[in-house]
């Protein structure tokens, strides 16, 4: 007599003729590839919500999600200008050109 019951692995493999496994493989490849590129951590989550319908059948609509690590951007350092706008120049620090001009003026005065 054929066996009609499924264990957990058989359930996953046979769901919608392997569609859950195919989608899981796609997500796994994305996560692993991104981990190799970024060095970050990834995650795959499979939710199997089961519901008993009015006919007494068990329904399941899996939800497969993944967290793919993203490449982090470096930090930018800016200073606040006189009008509150971002600036690359520190208003409390002289530029090298200002320092050169100060030395020239001092040397010319001597």
Steps between C-alpha positions, in 0.01 A plus 500: 500500500649842405597744771302826485635680805791742481782577738638856523764459229254331262254782565759767407627313195156426363334834569355632171717251308826632644427873468585568866838328458571691176420834663703405806799415281471836320494688832789291635716588198418873536580503872826304469619711203427824688680367808807433286489854360427688822630278779164557673255252645188376322185316590229289338167451674235248403159538662251220459162629614242220516127561492206264519246599235121450512528167317732366771809514277833639610617801298854632499633805319872524585676832534867499404697813583866587509723772640782562258797689646552838338831666422549772759593848384790671665452792737527853360641774722375856452503828685222752539548814294402852602152460353449150642593325175737200494862579421818296455705781652539527878425864578727479806802387302707707260560373149858429395476794260415728792803371690729550199371856457559571871862376469556710184367809670720437804809440281429818299474702821844382621 
